[in-house]
Amino acid sequence: MKVVSDATPIISLAKLNLLGLLRILFGNVLLSRAVFDEVCSNPKYEAEASIVRKSNIIKIIVVENRQSVENLREAGLGIGESEAIVLADSLPNSLLLMDERKGRLIASSMNIKIIGTLGLLLHAKKMGHVQNIKPLLDMLMRENIRISKNLYDAMLAYAEE
């Protein structure tokens, strides 16, 4: 299965020092050029960008279907989200890592399989690669990753923590 990621899951996993989970769970991860640039050119993600640049699991792909990207941009998505969706859509049986609600809704309407950062952490726990997700969720929230109280509570219930 090919795995394509948007910026937020990559940033979140880098903040948690868990980017290696992607190799364990999926092997390589594909990023569009716009997603890579979003992660690596923003000064507020300097530490995360360093981790991403050094990673040997990230493969950068140029998205060629510019019209589809522009159509998604016109629907209100950012360039990274748009390219990630178009890239995932171009790869049969792919999985899209995306957290942003609007992008997830659009990708879902295109029958693209999606998992978010929290779902990925839950999956990693169930597979025995992560012991507890509560400290990870708490760290993400301290790092200004938005997680609603309802989602936080639901994730802890799913994880039986």
C-alpha positions in Angstrom: 0.0 0.0 0.0 1.3 3.5 -0.9 1.0 6.0 1.9 0.7 9.7 1.2 0.8 12.3 4.0 -0.2 15.9 4.5 1.9 18.2 6.6 0.2 18.0 10.0 0.7 14.2 10.6 4.4 14.5 9.7 4.9 17.6 11.9 3.0 15.9 14.8 5.0 12.6 14.6 8.2 14.6 14.3 7.3 16.6 17.5 6.7 13.2 19.2 10.0 11.8 17.8 7.9 9.0 16.3 8.4 9.6 12.6 10.0 6.1 12.6 6.5 4.6 13.3 5.7 5.3 9.7 8.5 3.0 8.5 7.3 0.3 10.9 3.7 0.6 9.9 4.0 1.4 6.2 7.6 1.5 4.9 8.1 4.7 2.9 5.8 7.7 3.0 5.1 9.9 0.0 5.0 13.7 0.3 4.1 16.1 -2.5 6.5 18.9 -3.1 4.1 21.4 -1.5 3.7 19.3 1.7 7.5 18.9 2.0 7.9 22.7 1.5 5.2 23.4 4.0 7.0 21.4 6.7 10.5 22.3 5.8 10.3 26.0 5.0 8.3 27.3 8.0 10.6 28.7 10.7 8.2 27.6 13.4 8.8 23.9 12.4 12.6 24.2 12.3 13.2 21.2 14.6 10.6 19.1 12.8 12.0 20.1 9.4 15.5 18.9 10.4 14.0 15.5 11.3 12.1 15.3 8.1 15.1 16.3 5.9 17.2 13.6 7.6 14.6 10.9 7.3 15.2 8.1 4.8 11.5 7.1 4.7 10.2 10.3 3.0 9.9 10.3 -0.7 9.0 13.5 -2.5 6.7 13.3 -5.5 5.9 16.0 -7.9 2.1 16.2 -8.5 1.6 16.6 -12.2 -2.2 17.0 -12.4 -2.2 20.8 -11.7 -5.9 21.2 -12.8 -7.1 18.9 -10.0 -4.9 20.7 -7.5 -6.4 24.0 -8.6 -9.9 22.6 -8.4 -9.3 21.6 -4.8 -7.7 25.0 -4.0 -10.9 26.6 -5.4 -12.9 24.4 -3.0 -10.9 26.1 -0.1 -8.1 23.8 0.6 -4.5 24.8 0.9 -1.8 23.8 -1.6 -0.4 21.0 0.6 -3.7 19.5 1.3 -4.7 19.7 -2.4 -1.5 18.1 -3.6 -1.7 15.3 -1.0 -5.3 14.5 -2.0 -4.5 14.5 -5.7 -1.4 12.4 -5.2 -3.3 9.8 -3.1 -6.1 9.8 -5.6 -3.6 9.0 -8.4 -2.3 5.9 -6.6 -4.5 2.8 -6.5 -5.1 1.4 -3.0 -3.3 4.3 -1.3 -3.8 5.6 2.3 -3.9 9.3 3.0 -2.6 10.6 6.4 -4.5 13.8 7.0 -5.9 15.6 10.0 -7.7 18.7 8.6 -11.5 18.2 8.6 -12.3 19.8 5.3 -9.6 17.9 3.4 -10.7 14.7 5.0 -14.3 15.3 3.9 -13.3 16.0 0.4 -10.9 13.0 0.2 -13.5 10.7 1.7 -16.0 11.9 -1.0 -13.4 10.8 -3.5 -13.3 7.3 -1.8 -9.7 7.8 -0.6 -8.8 5.8 2.5 -7.8 8.2 5.3 -6.3 8.0 8.8 -5.3 10.9 11.0 -2.5 11.3 13.4 -4.5 10.2 16.4 -5.9 7.1 14.5 -2.3 6.3 13.6 -1.2 6.5 17.2 -4.1 4.3 18.3 -3.3 1.8 15.6 0.4 1.8 16.7 -0.7 1.1 20.3 -2.9 -1.8 19.3 0.0 -3.2 17.3 2.3 -2.9 20.3 4.5 -0.2 18.9 3.4 2.5 21.5 2.6 1.7 25.1 0.3 4.6 26.0 -1.2 7.3 23.9 -2.2 9.7 26.7 1.3 11.1 27.2 1.5 11.5 23.4 -1.8 13.3 23.2 -0.8 15.6 26.1 2.5 16.4 24.4 0.8 17.3 21.1 -1.6 19.6 23.0 1.4 21.3 24.7 2.9 21.7 21.2 -0.3 23.6 20.1 -1.7 20.7 18.1 -5.5 21.2 18.5 -7.3 18.2 19.9 -10.9 18.7 21.1 -11.8 17.5 24.6 -14.4 15.1 23.0 -11.8 13.6 20.7 -9.2 13.4 23.4 -11.6 11.6 25.7 -12.7 9.3 22.8 -9.1 8.4 21.9 -8.4 7.5 25.6 -11.5 5.4 25.7 -10.6 3.6 22.5 -7.1 3.0 23.8 -8.5 1.8 27.1 -6.5 4.3 29.1 
